[in-house]
Amino acid sequence: MNKPVPQPGIMEIDLYVGGASGAPGSNVVKLSSNENPFGPSEAAVKAAGVAAHQMHRYPEIDGYSLRAALADKYGLEADKIILGVGSDEILQMICNAYAGPGDEVIYTQHGFAMYRICALGAGATPVEVPECDRVTDVDAILAAVTDATRIVFIANPNNPTSTMIGLAEVTRLADSLPPHVVLVLDGAYAEFVEEYDGGAELARTRPNVIMTRTFSKLYGLGGLRVGWGYAQRDVIDVLNRLRAPFNISTIALEAAKAALADTAHIDKSLAENARLRVWLSEALAAIGVQSDASMTNFILARFHDQEEAEACNDYLKSQGLIVRPVASYNLPHCLRITVGDEPSCRRVAHAIGAFKAGARA
């Protein structure tokens, strides 16, 4: 019997699995999705509540007021900014605009899962290149570029490794790519790095560079799905041809603007993350669980092997602690752990210590 057949590449996509949110017991702590443990800004919550009274009205067709607020905060041009339903939607737009059957899309060995998904969704061929000790390798990327390459994705800092490369290396990559290859600098965690623009200046000055950002991490608006991208105007014009009109709701727009303006909440979140990130990594190192220096709001804890990582994950779940196994990112011996508030960090460090002690007994 005949039936509808999806486009080539679609059935090669593994369904995306987000961070788990359930575990036994009543005192469950979720540390699997890199969410802000302090939640959204109270100003954002208030703004969302006020905006809810206008939910019968369509939102701004292109989110101009938020684009203007972003331009003002970061010193950018509003007409070179595009909004998406999370930065994921912008990644999809990029692949749909610039890649298709017969084209190749490069991403790194431990890169964000959506890069491969977006490439396959557009009918393109995903090409995975190796990293060097869990760090993006510019030379490996350049060696993988062919005449068929259309897009290179890198997250900087990277998820799930928490590592990043410096601006000089990012610039070398941008300047070494053929002009027809789009370089996407995914800056979902850029706010956690001091004095780092996420690639904005490269996107402003290079015709083939696109920077993407999100309100889901630092700003605590993951549930509202607000992302944005920045590139030269002709690139943004291309992407806007694929962007659905009214794609960001009024509630999300108003909450995002309020979150962007609440510097007290931003400063508290960044300061506590920086302090507790160091504390957690040192506490785990002291019990034999190493991690790379993190530039994000999570650490990648490395265990002896996959068996130990899986056993530790099971033990943590039994204690009401939810972290993220990352075997699907070619890191079967690792667990990604969000930096929570201080009680959460102490609790997870104590539980991993108890697991290690029990394993040695």
URKADA-V612089 format. One record per residue. N is the residue number from 1. RES is the residue in one letter. PHI is phi in whole degrees, 0 to 359 (999 if undefined). PSI is psi in whole degrees, -180 to 180 (none if undefined). Layout:
BEGIN
n=N res=RES phi=PHI psi=PSI
n=N res=RES phi=PHI psi=PSI
END
This chain:
BEGIN
n=1 res=M phi=999 psi=130
n=2 res=N phi=290 psi=150
n=3 res=K phi=209 psi=162
n=4 res=P phi=301 psi=140
n=5 res=V phi=243 psi=126
n=6 res=P phi=290 psi=162
n=7 res=Q phi=297 psi=152
n=8 res=P phi=305 psi=139
n=9 res=G phi=100 psi=-28
n=10 res=I phi=298 psi=-44
n=11 res=M phi=284 psi=-6
n=12 res=E phi=276 psi=-8
n=13 res=I phi=278 psi=123
n=14 res=D phi=282 psi=135
n=15 res=L phi=302 psi=133
n=16 res=Y phi=293 psi=133
n=17 res=V phi=246 psi=115
n=18 res=G phi=279 psi=178
n=19 res=G phi=297 psi=137
n=20 res=A phi=297 psi=157
n=21 res=S phi=229 psi=2
n=22 res=G phi=234 psi=147
n=23 res=A phi=202 psi=162
n=24 res=P phi=297 psi=153
n=25 res=G phi=95 psi=173
n=26 res=S phi=259 psi=-21
n=27 res=N phi=257 psi=65
n=28 res=V phi=271 psi=136
n=29 res=V phi=243 psi=122
n=30 res=K phi=266 psi=116
n=31 res=L phi=232 psi=38
n=32 res=S phi=246 psi=-9
n=33 res=S phi=233 psi=12
n=34 res=N phi=57 psi=41
n=35 res=E phi=273 psi=154
n=36 res=N phi=292 psi=119
n=37 res=P phi=292 psi=-15
n=38 res=F phi=265 psi=4
n=39 res=G phi=73 psi=-170
n=40 res=P phi=282 psi=164
n=41 res=S phi=301 psi=140
n=42 res=E phi=299 psi=-32
n=43 res=A phi=296 psi=-36
n=44 res=A phi=292 psi=-40
n=45 res=V phi=297 psi=-44
n=46 res=K phi=297 psi=-44
n=47 res=A phi=297 psi=-39
n=48 res=A phi=295 psi=-40
n=49 res=G phi=296 psi=-43
n=50 res=V phi=296 psi=-44
n=51 res=A phi=295 psi=-27
n=52 res=A phi=300 psi=-25
n=53 res=H phi=289 psi=-12
n=54 res=Q phi=249 psi=22
n=55 res=M phi=291 psi=-11
n=56 res=H phi=280 psi=-10
n=57 res=R phi=263 psi=145
n=58 res=Y phi=294 psi=147
n=59 res=P phi=284 psi=177
n=60 res=E phi=304 psi=138
n=61 res=I phi=295 psi=-29
n=62 res=D phi=230 psi=14
n=63 res=G phi=60 psi=39
n=64 res=Y phi=301 psi=-40
n=65 res=S phi=297 psi=-37
n=66 res=L phi=287 psi=-39
n=67 res=R phi=299 psi=-39
n=68 res=A phi=294 psi=-39
n=69 res=A phi=294 psi=-41
n=70 res=L phi=295 psi=-43
n=71 res=A phi=299 psi=-41
n=72 res=D phi=293 psi=-41
n=73 res=K phi=290 psi=-41
n=74 res=Y phi=256 psi=3
n=75 res=G phi=69 psi=41
n=76 res=L phi=247 psi=-178
n=77 res=E phi=254 psi=124
n=78 res=A phi=300 psi=-33
n=79 res=D phi=283 psi=-2
n=80 res=K phi=252 psi=15
n=81 res=I phi=246 psi=138
n=82 res=I phi=235 psi=144
n=83 res=L phi=257 psi=147
n=84 res=G phi=222 psi=164
n=85 res=V phi=283 psi=85
n=86 res=G phi=72 psi=163
n=87 res=S phi=292 psi=-17
n=88 res=D phi=304 psi=-42
n=89 res=E phi=296 psi=-36
n=90 res=I phi=291 psi=-38
n=91 res=L phi=300 psi=-41
n=92 res=Q phi=295 psi=-43
n=93 res=M phi=302 psi=-44
n=94 res=I phi=299 psi=-47
n=95 res=C phi=295 psi=-42
n=96 res=N phi=294 psi=-29
n=97 res=A phi=278 psi=-35
n=98 res=Y phi=240 psi=-1
n=99 res=A phi=221 psi=154
n=100 res=G phi=194 psi=-166
n=101 res=P phi=306 psi=133
n=102 res=G phi=89 psi=-11
n=103 res=D phi=263 psi=160
n=104 res=E phi=241 psi=145
n=105 res=V phi=235 psi=121
n=106 res=I phi=265 psi=138
n=107 res=Y phi=214 psi=168
n=108 res=T phi=265 psi=165
n=109 res=Q phi=309 psi=-39
n=110 res=H phi=244 psi=30
n=111 res=G phi=283 psi=164
n=112 res=F phi=305 psi=135
n=113 res=A phi=300 psi=-28
n=114 res=M phi=294 psi=-21
n=115 res=Y phi=296 psi=-48
n=116 res=R phi=294 psi=-42
n=117 res=I phi=299 psi=-46
n=118 res=C phi=295 psi=-39
n=119 res=A phi=298 psi=-49
n=120 res=L phi=296 psi=-38
n=121 res=G phi=298 psi=-30
n=122 res=A phi=273 psi=-3
n=123 res=G phi=87 psi=6
n=124 res=A phi=272 psi=171
n=125 res=T phi=260 psi=119
n=126 res=P phi=283 psi=138
n=127 res=V phi=235 psi=115
n=128 res=E phi=267 psi=130
n=129 res=V phi=244 psi=151
n=130 res=P phi=290 psi=153
n=131 res=E phi=258 psi=171
n=132 res=C phi=246 psi=105
n=133 res=D phi=52 psi=48
n=134 res=R phi=69 psi=22
n=135 res=V phi=236 psi=138
n=136 res=T phi=307 psi=132
n=137 res=D phi=250 psi=104
n=138 res=V phi=299 psi=-42
n=139 res=D phi=296 psi=-37
n=140 res=A phi=294 psi=-38
n=141 res=I phi=296 psi=-48
n=142 res=L phi=297 psi=-35
n=143 res=A phi=292 psi=-25
n=144 res=A phi=273 psi=-12
n=145 res=V phi=291 psi=132
n=146 res=T phi=232 psi=-180
n=147 res=D phi=297 psi=-21
n=148 res=A phi=271 psi=-10
n=149 res=T phi=293 psi=132
n=150 res=R phi=238 psi=-29
n=151 res=I phi=219 psi=141
n=152 res=V phi=238 psi=124
n=153 res=F phi=256 psi=130
n=154 res=I phi=224 psi=140
n=155 res=A phi=262 psi=129
n=156 res=N phi=217 psi=101
n=157 res=P phi=294 psi=159
n=158 res=N phi=267 psi=146
n=159 res=N phi=245 psi=122
n=160 res=P phi=254 psi=14
n=161 res=T phi=279 psi=-26
n=162 res=S phi=77 psi=4
n=163 res=T phi=265 psi=166
n=164 res=M phi=209 psi=164
n=165 res=I phi=253 psi=156
n=166 res=G phi=285 psi=167
n=167 res=L phi=299 psi=-34
n=168 res=A phi=297 psi=-40
n=169 res=E phi=289 psi=-39
n=170 res=V phi=297 psi=-42
n=171 res=T phi=296 psi=-41
n=172 res=R phi=299 psi=-41
n=173 res=L phi=297 psi=-48
n=174 res=A phi=300 psi=-43
n=175 res=D phi=280 psi=-15
n=176 res=S phi=264 psi=-13
n=177 res=L phi=284 psi=146
n=178 res=P phi=301 psi=150
n=179 res=P phi=296 psi=-20
n=180 res=H phi=275 psi=-5
n=181 res=V phi=265 psi=126
n=182 res=V phi=276 psi=128
n=183 res=L phi=258 psi=119
n=184 res=V phi=256 psi=118
n=185 res=L phi=259 psi=102
n=186 res=D phi=278 psi=109
n=187 res=G phi=254 psi=41
n=188 res=A phi=302 psi=-29
n=189 res=Y phi=246 psi=16
n=190 res=A phi=298 psi=-33
n=191 res=E phi=297 psi=-21
n=192 res=F phi=278 psi=-4
n=193 res=V phi=253 psi=122
n=194 res=E phi=295 psi=139
n=195 res=E phi=54 psi=40
n=196 res=Y phi=235 psi=128
n=197 res=D phi=268 psi=5
n=198 res=G phi=74 psi=3
n=199 res=G phi=103 psi=12
n=200 res=A phi=299 psi=-43
n=201 res=E phi=294 psi=-38
n=202 res=L phi=295 psi=-41
n=203 res=A phi=294 psi=-31
n=204 res=R phi=287 psi=-32
n=205 res=T phi=252 psi=-12
n=206 res=R phi=247 psi=133
n=207 res=P phi=287 psi=-13
n=208 res=N phi=242 psi=22
n=209 res=V phi=245 psi=133
n=210 res=I phi=235 psi=129
n=211 res=M phi=257 psi=137
n=212 res=T phi=240 psi=148
n=213 res=R phi=219 psi=172
n=214 res=T phi=215 psi=156
n=215 res=F phi=263 psi=6
n=216 res=S phi=280 psi=-25
n=217 res=K phi=262 psi=-87
n=218 res=L phi=304 psi=-43
n=219 res=Y phi=279 psi=-8
n=220 res=G phi=69 psi=32
n=221 res=L phi=245 psi=32
n=222 res=G phi=304 psi=-35
n=223 res=G phi=288 psi=-16
n=224 res=L phi=261 psi=-15
n=225 res=R phi=58 psi=79
n=226 res=V phi=231 psi=121
n=227 res=G phi=228 psi=171
n=228 res=W phi=208 psi=159
n=229 res=G phi=227 psi=157
n=230 res=Y phi=221 psi=130
n=231 res=A phi=198 psi=178
n=232 res=Q phi=294 psi=156
n=233 res=R phi=302 psi=-39
n=234 res=D phi=294 psi=-32
n=235 res=V phi=291 psi=-45
n=236 res=I phi=298 psi=-37
n=237 res=D phi=298 psi=-38
n=238 res=V phi=296 psi=-49
n=239 res=L phi=295 psi=-35
n=240 res=N phi=295 psi=-21
n=241 res=R phi=289 psi=-20
n=242 res=L phi=258 psi=-20
n=243 res=R phi=291 psi=131
n=244 res=A phi=290 psi=139
n=245 res=P phi=296 psi=149
n=246 res=F phi=60 psi=33
n=247 res=N phi=287 psi=-19
n=248 res=I phi=249 psi=126
n=249 res=S phi=290 psi=159
n=250 res=T phi=300 psi=-41
n=251 res=I phi=299 psi=-45
n=252 res=A phi=294 psi=-41
n=253 res=L phi=299 psi=-47
n=254 res=E phi=292 psi=-40
n=255 res=A phi=296 psi=-41
n=256 res=A phi=295 psi=-42
n=257 res=K phi=297 psi=-42
n=258 res=A phi=293 psi=-40
n=259 res=A phi=297 psi=-40
n=260 res=L phi=297 psi=-33
n=261 res=A phi=272 psi=-14
n=262 res=D phi=275 psi=80
n=263 res=T phi=293 psi=-29
n=264 res=A phi=296 psi=-44
n=265 res=H phi=292 psi=-40
n=266 res=I phi=299 psi=-49
n=267 res=D phi=297 psi=-41
n=268 res=K phi=297 psi=-46
n=269 res=S phi=298 psi=-44
n=270 res=L phi=293 psi=-43
n=271 res=A phi=295 psi=-44
n=272 res=E phi=292 psi=-39
n=273 res=N phi=297 psi=-45
n=274 res=A phi=298 psi=-43
n=275 res=R phi=293 psi=-48
n=276 res=L phi=283 psi=-26
n=277 res=R phi=298 psi=-45
n=278 res=V phi=295 psi=-45
n=279 res=W phi=300 psi=-47
n=280 res=L phi=294 psi=-44
n=281 res=S phi=296 psi=-38
n=282 res=E phi=289 psi=-38
n=283 res=A phi=296 psi=-41
n=284 res=L phi=288 psi=-38
n=285 res=A phi=299 psi=-35
n=286 res=A phi=294 psi=-22
n=287 res=I phi=252 psi=17
n=288 res=G phi=90 psi=15
n=289 res=V phi=248 psi=108
n=290 res=Q phi=270 psi=159
n=291 res=S phi=208 psi=154
n=292 res=D phi=287 psi=157
n=293 res=A phi=302 psi=120
n=294 res=S phi=272 psi=141
n=295 res=M phi=247 psi=19
n=296 res=T phi=228 psi=-158
n=297 res=N phi=251 psi=31
n=298 res=F phi=207 psi=164
n=299 res=I phi=236 psi=153
n=300 res=L phi=255 psi=102
n=301 res=A phi=278 psi=127
n=302 res=R phi=256 psi=129
n=303 res=F phi=252 psi=176
n=304 res=H phi=298 psi=-42
n=305 res=D phi=200 psi=-180
n=306 res=Q phi=298 psi=-39
n=307 res=E phi=300 psi=-44
n=308 res=E phi=292 psi=-40
n=309 res=A phi=298 psi=-43
n=310 res=E phi=293 psi=-39
n=311 res=A phi=294 psi=-40
n=312 res=C phi=295 psi=-41
n=313 res=N phi=299 psi=-42
n=314 res=D phi=298 psi=-41
n=315 res=Y phi=295 psi=-43
n=316 res=L phi=299 psi=-42
n=317 res=K phi=299 psi=-38
n=318 res=S phi=295 psi=-21
n=319 res=Q phi=263 psi=8
n=320 res=G phi=79 psi=23
n=321 res=L phi=245 psi=120
n=322 res=I phi=252 psi=116
n=323 res=V phi=241 psi=-174
n=324 res=R phi=243 psi=109
n=325 res=P phi=294 psi=145
n=326 res=V phi=231 psi=34
n=327 res=A phi=300 psi=-32
n=328 res=S phi=291 psi=-12
n=329 res=Y phi=258 psi=23
n=330 res=N phi=64 psi=31
n=331 res=L phi=226 psi=62
n=332 res=P phi=293 psi=-19
n=333 res=H phi=264 psi=13
n=334 res=C phi=237 psi=157
n=335 res=L phi=231 psi=132
n=336 res=R phi=269 psi=127
n=337 res=I phi=236 psi=118
n=338 res=T phi=295 psi=141
n=339 res=V phi=281 psi=108
n=340 res=G phi=270 psi=-159
n=341 res=D phi=284 psi=177
n=342 res=E phi=299 psi=-46
n=343 res=P phi=301 psi=-38
n=344 res=S phi=293 psi=-43
n=345 res=C phi=296 psi=-43
n=346 res=R phi=295 psi=-39
n=347 res=R phi=294 psi=-44
n=348 res=V phi=290 psi=-37
n=349 res=A phi=295 psi=-42
n=350 res=H phi=296 psi=-42
n=351 res=A phi=294 psi=-42
n=352 res=I phi=294 psi=-37
n=353 res=G phi=299 psi=-42
n=354 res=A phi=294 psi=-39
n=355 res=F phi=298 psi=-47
n=356 res=K phi=298 psi=-40
n=357 res=A phi=294 psi=-40
n=358 res=G phi=294 psi=-35
n=359 res=A phi=292 psi=-30
n=360 res=R phi=278 psi=-20
n=361 res=A phi=291 psi=none
END
